[in-house]
Amino acid sequence: MFSRNQTRLGWSYANFWLRRGLTVAQFGIAMGLAGVTLAVAWQTWHGARLPAGFERDGLLFAAAGDANAKDLAQRRALRAELSRQPGVAALSYVDGPPAGGSNNSNNFRLAGRAYQNMRYRMVDCGFLQTYRLPLLAGRGAAACDANGAAPPGAGLVLSESAARRLGFASPQQAIGRMVESETFADGKKPVSAVVADIAEQTSRERAIPMVYFAVGPQNPYASTLAIRYRGSESAMRQTLAKLWPRYFPDYPLLPVSAGQQLDKRYGQDIRTAQLLAIASAVAMLIAAFGIYVLSAYSVQRMAREVALRKLYGAGGLAIAGLVSREFLLVLAVSAALSLPPAWLFIRHYLAGFVARAPIGGWTLLLSLLLCLAVAALAVCRHLLGAMRLRPTLALRS
């Protein structure tokens, strides 16, 4: 039969391995979560800073009333007043800001070819000048009248991807060609310009083919005011706030910069990264408590060995290496178990993006270094205690 001391030693040994296993699991979860969080956050940051397709700085949007005759007249009056302000460089009314959720679509085609369903935007004559879209082919902004109406015969503006969808091999081939659609009052319009694609979607999707066509001053649906301003944004907001009650007293003024509007595309990704960061922090904290307890138990268990090594002349670095070996082993096993699944998850996550951030193994390496730093801080107290241990006291106990 086992003696009481043998039974106690067996329970102590089993308890030690249980503590080790729990600490390995805690650090494995923390390490994997930290690596995934860094990858998600980096991809979100990278996608939000991809080129927007237009000059986003110095552009402000505001919803100006509804689609009715009264608000249409007020929009024209506000336009005339704003055009006299020194800080206003250009003005345009469109049927919605970029990435604003406007999904108007219809069928467009070249004569004799199949229809292509594409999104369209109703804009006024100041659209190109206000957005400052890169012109790939054709002529730039035409001269507008005081109401923002285009001259007779104004043509379509196609995005680069819309020109490809219609079958043009290059933007230059589209200029002057007639595009048919029931959207147009006369059934067809010539293409006057091809511009760069606007990034209205996240980096998960390819550019959306877009058709822009100028509407007359009597069209009530282009109700979103776009202002290209000079100087500071705060000054432009103050100018707009002074004029707004005179024309739209019943509508709240909610101006949004182009940067703020585009950042909305990544709202869900930002929230996901924030939740992952919170989960990683909690997991790291639990792992730190776990290795703190394990280090206290290990130093107590190794007290006699440390004392004997000191009696035989072992220095502080040798004792630190002896004690740290336990925790380095725990972190090595945690990394071996958690980093490969985390790497596979990151690859699967990035596969859903068209424009991917340059993520190699640095996110996992950084998570490993972060866990090493947390473990070092957690065991520092007990490590210093082992280095200061007096051999006579340890051998007496």
N, C-alpha and C positions, 0 to 999 in steps of 0.2 A: 504494500500500500504506500501511497505517496505521503510524505511527511507534510506538516503544516507549512514549513518553509518552502518546500518544493511547489506546493500548490500556490502559495503567495507569489513565488517567482514566476510561475507559469501565467498567472493572471496579470502580473506586471508586464511581462513580455508581450502578451496579447494586447494589453491596453496601449502599450507603446506603438505597436504596429497599427492599431486602430487610429491612434492620433496621427500617425504618419499618413495613413490612407486618406483621412479626412482633410488634412492639410494639402495633400497632392490634389484632391478633387477641388478644393476651394481655390487654389492658385490656378488650376487648369481652367476652371470656369472664368475666373477673373482675366486671365491672359487671353483666352479666346475672345471674350466679349470686348476687351480693350482693342484687340487687333481689328475686329469687325467694325467697331465704332469709329476708329481712325479712318478706315477705308470708306465707310459711308459718308463721314463728314468731309473727307477730302474730295470725293466724287461730287458731292453737293456743292462745295466751294468752287470746284473747277467748272462745273456746268453753269453756275450762276454768273461766272465771269467770262464765258465764251462771247464772241462778238455778237451783238444784238442785230446786226444788219443795217442799223441806222445810227445816227448820232444821238445817243441817249442823254448826254449831259445838256442841260439848258432847255429841256422840253417838259412842259407841264400840261396835264389833262384835267378837265373838269366837265361833269355832266351838266348840260345847260338846258333844263326843261324837258318837256315831253314832245311827242310827235303830234303837235296840233298847230293850227294857224297862228294863234296868239303867241305861243312860245317861239315859233319860227320868226315872227316879226321882231320879237325881243332879241333873238340871237343876232339878227342882222344889225340891230341898233347897238348891241354890245360889241359886235365886231368893228363897227365904224368908230366907236369910242376907243376901243383898245388899240386900233391901228394908229391913233394919234399919240399914244403913250411912248415916251422916249426909250423905254426898256424893251419894247416889243419889236422883234426882228421879223416875224412872220406869223400868220394865223391860218388855221384851217378848221373846218367842221367835218368830222368823220362819223361813221355810225358806231364807233366804239374804239377804245384804245387797244393797242397790241396786247395779246394774251388776256383779253377782256372777256372771253367766253362767247364772242359773237361767232356763230356757226352758219351764217347764211351761205347757201350753196345753190348752184344751178348747173345746167348742162351748157357747155361751150364746145364749139368745134370750128375747124376750117371747112370751107365749102367742099363737099364730096367726101368728107372723112367722118369717122364715128364720133359721137358726142363723148365728151369727157366731163365727169362731174367734178367741179372744183368750187372752192369757197370764193366769195367775192366780198369786196368792201366798197361801200358808197362813200365817196370823198368829194371835196370841192376842189377848186382850181389851185388852192394854195397847198395842197397835200405834199407834193414833192419838195417844195421850198421849205416847208415847216419841218418835215421829217428828216430832210437831207439824206435821202436814200442814195447810195452809190448808183450812178447811172451806167449801165452796161452797154446800152445801145439806144439810139433815137435821140430825140430832143428833150431838153429839160423842161422846167416849169414854164407854161405859157402865161402870158399876161392876163390877169384876172380883173374883173370890174370891181366896183366898190362892194358888191354883195358876195364876192368870191365866186362868181359864175365864170365858167370857162367860155372862151370864144366859140362860135359855131364850128362844128366839125371836129371838136376835140376828141382825140382817140382814147384807146385803152392804154393802161399801164399794166404790164404783166410782170410778175415776179419771175426770176430765172427758172425756178422749177416748174412754174405754170407754162412757160414757153417750151420747155422740154416735153411736158405732158401733151401739149398740142401738136408736137411732132417737129419742132424746129431744132435743127442740129446746132445752131448757134444763135445768140441773141440778135445779131445783125439780120439774120434771115426773117425775123418776125416783123421787122419794121415795115409798115405800110400794108401788111396783109390784113384781110377782113376776117373777123371772128364773128360767128353767128351765135345768137342766144335769144331765147324768149324774154330774157331779163331786160334787153334793150328795147326802147320804145320803137325804134325803126327796124329791129330785128338783127342788125349787124353794125359793127363798129370797126374802124381801122386801129391797128396797133401803133401807138405813137412812141412808146418807150418800153424798155425792159430794164428792171432794177434788181438789185440784190434781194435775196430772201430775207424776210424778217423772222427772227427766232421767236415765234409765238408759242413754242412748245418747249418742253424740257429737253435735255440732252438724250433722253430715251428715244426720241422720235426724229425722223428726218424732217426737213423743211416742208412746210405745208404750201402747195401751189396756191397762189392767190392772184385774183383778177381785181384790179382797181379801176373803177370808172367814175368819171365826174358826173355829179348830179346837178341839176339846175337849182337856182336860188329858191324855188318853190317846193323843193323836196323836204319834208319835215323829218326824215329819218336820220339824217346826218346831224345828230344833236350833241355830240361830244366835242367840246372845244379843245383844240390843241394849240398851245402857245409856244413858239420858239422865242426865247427871251435872251437879252444881254444883261450882264451883271449878275447879281446874286439872286438866288432863288427866293430868299426871304423878302427881298424888295418887290419881286414880282408877285408873290403871294399877298403882300400888303396892298399893292395896287389893285389886284383883282378883288380883294376883300372890300375895298372902298367903293368900287363900281358895282359890285354884285347886287346889293339890296335895291338899287335903282331899277334894275331890269328883271331880277328874279327874287322878289321878296318872299315868295312862298316856297322856294327851294333852297335847301341848305347848300352852302358852298363846301365841297369836299375835294379840293385839289389834290392830285396825286402826281408825283414826278414820274418820269419814264423809268428811272431806276427802281422806284418802289413798285411800279406796276409789273415790271419784269421779274422782280424778286418774288412776287406772288406765285409764280410758276413752281417754285421750290418750297412752298409752305409745308407740304406734307413731308418732303424729304428732310427739312430742317427739324420738324417735330420728331420724326423717326430718329434722327441723330441725337437729339436731346434726350429722348427716352433711353436710347442705348447708352448714352453717357452716364445717366443716373444709375442705370442697372450696373454698369461697369464700376462706378464709384462704390456702390453698395457691396458688390462682389469683392472688390479690392479691400474694402474695410473689413469684411468678414474674414478674408484670407489673412490679413495682417493680424487680427486677433488670434486666429488659429495658429499661425507660426510663432506668435509671441508666447502662447501657452506651451507649444511644443518646445521652444527654445528653453523655457524655464524648466520643463521636465527633463530635457536632454542634459542641460548643464548640471542639474542635481544628480542625474544618473551617472554622469561622467566625472563627478567630483573627485573620487579616489584616483582615477586614471590621470586626471589633470595634476593632482597633488604629487603623484609619483613621478610624472614627467618633469615637474618643476624641481623635485629633489635631485633628479639626474641632470639638471642644468638646462632644461628647455626654456627658451625665451618667450616673450609675449607674442611674437609673430607665429611661433610654432604652435602655441596654445590656440591662438586665433584661427590658424589653419585647421587644427584638429576639430574645433567646435563648428567652424563654418562648413566643413565638409558635409555635415548632416543636412544643412539647409540647402546647399548647392545641389545635393542629390535630389532633394524634394523638388526644387525648381526644374531640374533637368528632366525628371520624370513627368512633371506637369506640362512642360513644353512639348515633350515627345507625344503626349496624349492629346493635347489641345490644339497645337498650332497646325498640324495637317488638316483636321476638319475645318478650322477657321479659314485656311487658305482655299480649300475647296468651296466654302460658302462665299468667300469674296469673289472668286472667279465666276461662280454662278450669278452673283449679284451684278457684277460688271457686264456680264453677257447681255443683259437687258438694255444696255446703253449703246447708242450709235456713236456718240462722242465720249470716249472713255478717258478718265484721268490717267496719267502715267503712274500707275501703282504697281510697284514691284513687291519685294518682300520687306520694304522698310516699315510698313505698318505693323507687321508681326514682330520685326526686330525691335521696334520702339516699345511695343507692348511687353516684350520680354525684359527689356532694360527697365521699364517702369516697374514691373514686378520685382526685379532685382533690387531696385531702390527701396520699394516698400518693405521687402523682406529685410534688407539691411537696417532700415530704421526700426523695424519691429524687434529685431534680435540684438540691437546694439547694446541695450542695457545689460542683458544677460551675458553677452560676449565680454563686455568690460568686467563684469563680475567674475567670470571665469579667469580672466587674465590677472585679476587682483587677488585671487583666492590664495589664502595662506595654507600651505601644505599641512602644518600641525593641526589646524582646526578641522581640515577635511578628514584627516586620518583618525582623529579622535571620535568623530561622529559615526 
